[in-house]
Amino acid sequence: MNIEPHNLIDPLREKLPHLIRHEKLYRMIHRQLMKKWFQYFVLFFIIGSICSIIYSSFEESAPYHNILYAFNYLASFIFTIEYGLRIVAAPVQYASCNHAWKARLRYLFSFYGLIDFVAIIPFMVIYVYKETPHVHLVVLAYVLIIFKLIRYSRSFQMIGTVLRTVREELVTAYTACGIMLGFSGILMYYIERYAQPQTFENIGDGFWWAIVAFTTVGYGDIYPITPLGRLLSSTSA
């Protein structure tokens, strides 16, 4: 039995418009996500959530507790919609991925994907724990919403670009500081532990002194009293 060529092509023609429609949908959603009006819309709720969290810590906010709660709940709902749209449009953002599911998986485990997920945690579980003490643990997730500002702020993006440019130098500097902190803290503990057994109880106290000395904070809660300890403090500060 011979099968004509056009009979083999017809099923492909039926599927092709479906695939094209999906690609058009992804691109349309991605374009909307990148538009200014959408970014300002989400930015309004990000800043509003941060301000409401700050204001809710004051006693004067007690009469407006329900309003603040409702606003945060609405903001989480908006963030949930945004999160879903970004998952759908991930194949356009990560065009280098061969499959759509790989692009979505890459977004879910990216920095922005994790921050977006954390931002919607209150919306997903705050209803369950609304009348329990655990609700405060849920609201703590709102603190991480501040990182969503990075996506919508050119200044934060510029900072990120600069940090990526000098990351090797930063790693070198932090490594050198870590070595000096560790060396000074351990050495100071062994120098001062007999002269101040209650102040330098362990090496952790030596590390705390080293951090205070290196950052020039000078809390005054812990300092050397022996001549050798003072010499080390003057040379390492």
N, C-alpha and C positions, 0 to 999 in steps of 0.2 A: 504494500500500500504506500503510495507516494504522497508526501505532505508538501503542499505548495509553500514556497518561502514566505508569502505574505501571511500565511496562517501562523507562522512562528513569530513574526514581527508584531502581530496584533496584540498579544498579551503584554509585550513590552511597551507598546504605545499606550495601553490602558494604565500601566503603572507610572509611566513617565510624567504625566501631568500631576499625579499625586505627589511624586517626589519634588517636582518643581514648586508646587504649592507649599510644601513644607519648607523648602529653602527660602521662598519669598516671605513666609511667615516669620522665620528666624531673623531675616534681615530687617523686616519691618519692625519687629520688637526691638532689635538692637539699635535701630535708628532712633526710635522713640526714647530708649534708655539714654542715649547720648545727647539728646536735645536739651537745650538750656532750661526750658520750662519744667521738664521732669526733674532735672538736677536741683533746681531751686525749690521745687515742690518737696522733694525728699530732704533737702538741706534745711528747710523750715521745720520739719518734724524732728530732725536730728538735734538742732539747736534748741527747739522747744522742749524736747525730752530732757536734755542736759539741764536747762534752766529750771524745769519743774522738779527735777530731782534735787537740785541745790536748794530751791525754795522750800521743798517739803521737809527739809531738815530743821527749819525754823518753827518755833512755836506759833508764830503768827499765821502759819499756813493751815492751822487746824480747821478753820471754817471752810477752806477750799479743798479739803482732802479729797472729796468725791470728784471734784472737777479735775484736779491733778491726776487722779487715778484714771478717770475717763480719757483724758488727753493721752496719757502714756499708753493706755490700752489701744486707742485709735492709732497712735504712732506705730505700735508694734504690728497692728493690722496692715498698715501701709508698708512697713518693712517686710512683712510676710509676702505681700503681693509682689514687691520689688524682687525679693529673693526667688520667688517662683518664676518671674519673667526672666531673670538672669540665668536661671538654670535652663530654661527653654532656649534662650538665645546664645548659650555658651558655644555651640558649634560655629557661630560667626566670629565670636571673640577669639576662639582658639582654632583658627582655620587650619593650622598645621596638623591637627589630629585627624586621623583617617576616618574615625567613626564618631558619630554624635555622642554616644555614651562615654567615650573616652574624653571628649571635650567637656562634658558635664561633670565627669568625675574629677577632671583637672581643676575645674572651677570650684567644686565643693571643698577640695582640700587646699585651695590657694589661700593666701592671706586674707583677701577680701571675702572669699567664700566663707571662711571660718568666722570672720567678724559679722558678716551678714546673718549667719546662722545664730550666733550668740545674741544678736539684736532681737531675734524673734522668739527666743526662749521664754521670756515673760508672757508673751501672747499665748504660747502653747500650754503653759502650766500654771499661770497665775490664777486662773479660774479654779483650779483644783485646790490650791493652797491658800485661797483668799482669806479664809477665816482661821488660819493656823499660824503658829510662829514661824513656820518655814517660808512664809511669803517674803520675809526680809532677805533670805538667801537668794530667792528668785530675782528680787529687785536689784541685787548686786550686779546682775548681768548687765543692767543698764549702764554701769560705769564704762563698759567696753564700747558703748555706742560712740564715745568720743573718737574712737579710731575710724569710724565711718567718715569723719570729716576729711580724712586723708584723700579719699577718692574724689571729693568735690572741692578741694582747695588746691589751687595751683602752688601756693606757698609751701604746703606740706609735700606736694609732689616734687617741688624743686629741692627741698631738703633731702628727700629720699634719693633723688638723682645725685646730689652732692655726696651723700653718704656712700652710695654704691661706687662712686668714682674713687673715693679715698679709703675704701674698706680695708685694703692691705695695710695702709699706714695706721689706721685705727686699730686693727688687730695687733700690729706690732706695739703700739703705744699701750694698749690695754694689757698685753702680755707682760711688758716691762713693769707696768704698775702693779700687776698681780704678783710678780716675783718679788718686788720691793716690799709690798704689803706683807706677804707671807714671811719673808726673811726678817723684817723689822719686828713684826708681831711676835714671832716665836722667840727671837733673841731678847726682846724686851721682857717677855714673860720670865725667862730664865734669869734675867738680871734682877728683876724686881720682886719675884715671888717670895723671897725670904724677908725682904724689907717691908712688903705690903701684902701679906698673905690673904687678907680679906678683899683687897682691891684687884689683885692679879691672882684669882683663884684657879684659872686655867688658861690655856692658850687662846681660847675665844676672847677673853678679856684683852689679851695682847693684840689680837686682830682688831678689836674695837678701838683700842688706843691708836693703832696704826691708821685706821680709816679716818678717825677724827683728826689726827695729825696731818695726814696727807691732804685732806680736804680743807684744812685750815679753819675748821669750824670752832674748835676750842670750847667744848662744853664745860670743861673743868671738872668733870666727874671722875676722870681717871688720868693721872699724870705721874711721871717718874719722880722719885725723891733721892735716889742714889746718884752719886757723881757720874758713874758710868752710864746710868740710864738717862740722865740729863744730856750727856755727851751724845748718846745715840739719838735722842730726840732732836737735838739741835742740828745734827748732820743729816737726818732723814726728812725733816720737815720741809 
